[in-house]
Amino acid sequence: MIDRGFLNICTCDMVNCYVIRGENGDMLIDTGMEKYRDYIESWLTHYNIKLILLTHGHYDHSSNVKYFSEIYDAPVIISRYDCNLVLDNMSRSCYYLNPIGKVMDMVLEKTEHCAELPPRDKIIFSEEDAADEAVARLGIEGDIISLDGHTRGSIGFVHGTDLYCGDAAANIRGRLLTIPVCESPKAAKRSFRRIFDLVPRRILCGHGDVYQ
């Protein structure tokens, strides 16, 4: 487990959670796995969490979403297309792009693959203006963008020259690559190209070190 507080990153088992600080509260991006809940919660004591953004519905990013939403009384921004995926990661089929993707898919089948969502009144769909308004109320400037492909509802967040991209890309040994498990290879490649079109100074991935 790694805590790199100067970058507002908490890494547990190669899964990254991020916090963006705002004038009126902070936003947590992804919630990590349940088995690391206590560690992540201890890390979050340094922040004032008022909003949670899920980049996508896979269990390693969403397992603690209901718990953190309740203890911080924080609404959750998520794509409407990934709500069912949070409840059951096996509800939609995936493609693997190479042998590593096949291994990842096999591992996913053997692990926990579901989580709970907070009540409907705590959910804000990323496709709606209300999502941008919720972020702006914290005094955080940025844009929620679609990065579909890894999952249909994968989203990212552009904050200044930083891009939080979830699993639309991963930093693998210093190389930015697509994750070789996805629901739509065509969409995943399109979103990967979009990341570079945005020309961010730093790319903060769901897995791997910050790419810059």
Backbone torsions as a table, in degrees:
resi	resn	phi	psi	omega
1	MET	NA	135.9	-177.0
2	ILE	-127.7	131.6	173.4
3	ASP	-115.6	110.7	178.0
4	ARG	-110.2	73.8	-170.9
5	GLY	-59.2	-29.0	-177.8
6	PHE	-66.3	-18.6	175.0
7	LEU	-109.0	4.8	-178.9
8	ASN	58.5	42.9	179.8
9	ILE	-120.8	138.7	170.3
10	CYS	-124.9	124.2	-178.3
11	THR	-115.0	125.2	176.5
12	CYS	-131.2	118.2	178.0
13	ASP	55.5	43.3	176.2
14	MET	69.7	10.7	176.5
15	VAL	-107.5	128.2	-176.2
16	ASN	-99.4	136.2	166.0
17	CYS	-114.5	147.1	-177.4
18	TYR	-129.6	155.1	170.6
19	VAL	-127.1	132.0	170.9
20	ILE	-108.1	124.0	-178.4
21	ARG	-80.9	141.2	176.2
22	GLY	-127.7	166.9	179.9
23	GLU	-66.6	-30.5	-175.5
24	ASN	-117.3	20.4	-179.0
25	GLY	140.1	167.7	-173.9
26	ASP	-115.8	154.3	-179.6
27	MET	-113.0	127.2	175.9
28	LEU	-91.5	128.3	176.6
29	ILE	-107.1	111.8	-177.4
30	ASP	69.8	153.7	-169.2
31	THR	-122.7	1.3	176.0
32	GLY	71.7	-174.0	-176.6
33	MET	-92.5	151.4	-175.0
34	GLU	-58.9	-36.2	-176.5
35	LYS	-66.2	-16.0	177.4
36	TYR	-106.8	16.1	-174.7
37	ARG	-56.0	-47.6	-176.7
38	ASP	-62.1	-41.2	179.9
39	TYR	-64.8	-45.2	-179.7
40	ILE	-65.4	-40.5	179.3
41	GLU	-62.8	-38.9	176.9
42	SER	-63.0	-40.9	177.5
43	TRP	-62.9	-38.3	-176.1
44	LEU	-72.5	-10.6	176.2
45	THR	-63.7	-15.8	179.2
46	HIS	-83.6	-1.8	-173.6
47	TYR	-129.0	170.4	179.0
48	ASN	-117.7	79.4	-172.5
49	ILE	-72.0	122.2	179.0
50	LYS	-122.0	-10.1	-175.2
51	LEU	-155.4	144.7	178.8
52	ILE	-123.8	135.2	174.8
53	LEU	-120.4	125.2	174.9
54	LEU	-99.0	122.5	179.2
55	THR	-70.1	-27.2	175.0
56	HIS	-169.6	178.6	-168.4
57	GLY	-93.8	2.2	-177.0
58	HIS	-65.3	146.5	-169.7
59	TYR	-58.5	-32.7	-176.6
60	ASP	-71.0	-13.3	177.5
61	HIS	-108.9	-16.3	-170.2
62	SER	-122.9	-0.4	-170.8
63	SER	-58.3	-33.3	-175.1
64	ASN	-100.0	12.2	-170.4
65	VAL	-64.2	-43.8	-179.0
66	LYS	-65.8	-42.6	-179.2
67	TYR	-61.9	-50.7	-178.3
68	PHE	-68.9	-34.1	176.7
69	SER	-61.0	-39.0	-178.1
70	GLU	-73.8	-45.5	-174.1
71	ILE	-72.9	-26.6	178.7
72	TYR	-101.8	-0.4	-176.0
73	ASP	50.3	47.5	-172.6
74	ALA	-110.5	126.5	172.9
75	PRO	-62.5	158.3	-177.9
76	VAL	-119.1	124.9	173.0
77	ILE	-92.6	125.0	179.3
78	ILE	-151.2	150.0	174.2
79	SER	-68.6	140.3	177.8
80	ARG	-59.9	-24.4	-177.2
81	TYR	-76.3	-14.7	-177.4
82	ASP	-109.2	2.5	179.9
83	CYS	-60.6	-47.7	179.2
84	ASN	-65.4	-29.6	179.7
85	LEU	-67.3	-35.9	175.8
86	VAL	-59.1	-43.2	-177.0
87	LEU	-70.3	-28.2	179.7
88	ASP	-158.9	101.7	-178.4
89	ASN	-64.4	-18.2	-178.7
90	MET	-93.3	9.8	-177.4
91	SER	-76.2	-15.3	178.9
92	ARG	-131.2	145.2	-178.2
93	SER	-80.5	152.9	178.3
94	CYS	-123.7	158.0	172.3
95	TYR	-108.1	147.6	171.6
96	TYR	-113.4	137.1	-169.5
97	LEU	-93.1	-13.4	178.3
98	ASN	-161.1	176.3	-178.8
99	PRO	-57.5	-33.6	177.9
100	ILE	-63.0	-40.2	177.3
101	GLY	-61.1	-37.6	178.3
102	LYS	-63.8	-42.5	177.8
103	VAL	-63.1	-44.1	178.7
104	MET	-60.2	-39.6	179.3
105	ASP	-65.2	-39.5	178.6
106	MET	-66.6	-39.6	178.0
107	VAL	-63.8	-42.8	-179.8
108	LEU	-58.9	-38.9	-178.5
109	GLU	-66.1	-24.5	-176.0
110	LYS	-95.0	-2.4	-175.7
111	THR	-113.8	173.0	175.8
112	GLU	-57.0	142.7	-175.2
113	HIS	-143.6	28.7	177.4
114	CYS	-148.9	155.5	176.8
115	ALA	-145.9	179.2	178.1
116	GLU	-111.8	149.1	174.0
117	LEU	-101.3	154.4	173.7
118	PRO	-68.9	171.3	177.9
119	PRO	-57.2	156.4	-176.1
120	ARG	-55.1	-33.9	-178.2
121	ASP	-72.4	-5.8	176.2
122	LYS	-104.3	2.8	-178.4
123	ILE	-104.6	131.7	175.1
124	ILE	-120.2	120.9	-178.8
125	PHE	-74.8	133.5	-175.2
126	SER	-63.4	-22.5	-178.3
127	GLU	-76.8	-7.1	-174.5
128	GLU	-102.9	154.5	178.0
129	ASP	-59.1	-28.2	-178.1
130	ALA	-59.9	-28.5	179.6
131	ALA	-67.3	-48.0	177.9
132	ASP	-63.3	-37.5	179.6
133	GLU	-65.4	-39.0	179.7
134	ALA	-63.7	-40.3	177.8
135	VAL	-66.9	-44.6	-177.9
136	ALA	-62.4	-34.1	179.9
137	ARG	-62.9	-23.7	177.3
138	LEU	-81.6	-6.0	-176.2
139	GLY	80.3	23.6	178.0
140	ILE	-103.5	123.8	177.4
141	GLU	-91.6	132.6	179.4
142	GLY	167.4	176.8	-177.8
143	ASP	-133.7	135.7	172.2
144	ILE	-85.1	130.0	-178.5
145	ILE	-127.6	153.1	174.7
146	SER	-79.8	132.4	173.2
147	LEU	-131.6	48.6	-173.7
148	ASP	-65.7	157.8	179.3
149	GLY	138.7	-61.5	173.4
150	HIS	-56.5	-47.1	163.4
151	THR	-133.9	163.0	-179.0
152	ARG	-62.2	-34.3	-176.0
153	GLY	-101.8	18.3	179.2
154	SER	-61.0	133.3	179.2
155	ILE	-130.9	161.7	174.3
156	GLY	-130.6	175.0	178.7
157	PHE	-135.9	122.8	177.6
158	VAL	-95.8	121.7	-177.6
159	HIS	-131.6	100.5	-175.3
160	GLY	63.3	-122.6	178.5
161	THR	-98.3	12.0	178.0
162	ASP	-103.9	143.8	173.7
163	LEU	-125.6	119.1	173.9
164	TYR	-92.8	110.5	-167.3
165	CYS	-110.0	3.4	-179.2
166	GLY	59.7	-132.0	-179.7
167	ASP	-103.3	21.1	173.2
168	ALA	-69.7	-19.1	175.7
169	ALA	-157.4	159.5	176.7
170	ALA	-139.0	146.3	175.7
171	ASN	-89.9	104.7	-178.7
172	ILE	-109.4	104.2	178.5
173	ARG	52.8	44.0	175.8
174	GLY	84.9	2.7	177.6
175	ARG	-115.0	135.2	176.8
176	LEU	-87.1	119.1	-174.5
177	LEU	-133.4	158.7	170.4
178	THR	-75.4	146.8	174.7
179	ILE	-75.4	129.8	-169.2
180	PRO	-79.6	23.2	171.1
181	VAL	-128.6	123.4	-177.6
182	CYS	-155.6	159.9	177.5
183	GLU	-81.1	-29.9	-180.0
184	SER	-141.0	102.7	178.3
185	PRO	-56.5	-40.7	-178.6
186	LYS	-63.0	-46.8	179.5
187	ALA	-67.4	-36.7	-179.8
188	ALA	-62.5	-41.9	178.6
189	LYS	-66.8	-38.3	178.5
190	ARG	-63.6	-43.1	-180.0
191	SER	-68.1	-35.1	177.4
192	PHE	-62.3	-42.4	177.1
193	ARG	-65.3	-36.1	-179.5
194	ARG	-63.2	-35.4	178.4
195	ILE	-56.1	-45.6	-179.4
196	PHE	-72.9	-31.8	177.8
197	ASP	-63.1	-29.1	-179.9
198	LEU	-74.9	-18.2	178.4
199	VAL	51.7	55.1	176.6
200	PRO	-74.3	152.3	175.7
201	ARG	-75.2	-38.7	177.3
202	ARG	-128.7	141.4	175.1
203	ILE	-116.3	116.8	-176.5
204	LEU	-104.0	104.3	-171.7
205	CYS	-90.6	164.6	174.7
206	GLY	-71.3	-23.3	179.4
207	HIS	-138.9	135.0	178.2
208	GLY	96.9	168.5	-178.6
209	ASP	-68.7	163.5	174.4
210	VAL	-59.2	133.0	179.5
211	TYR	-101.4	125.4	-179.0
212	GLN	-151.2	NA	NA
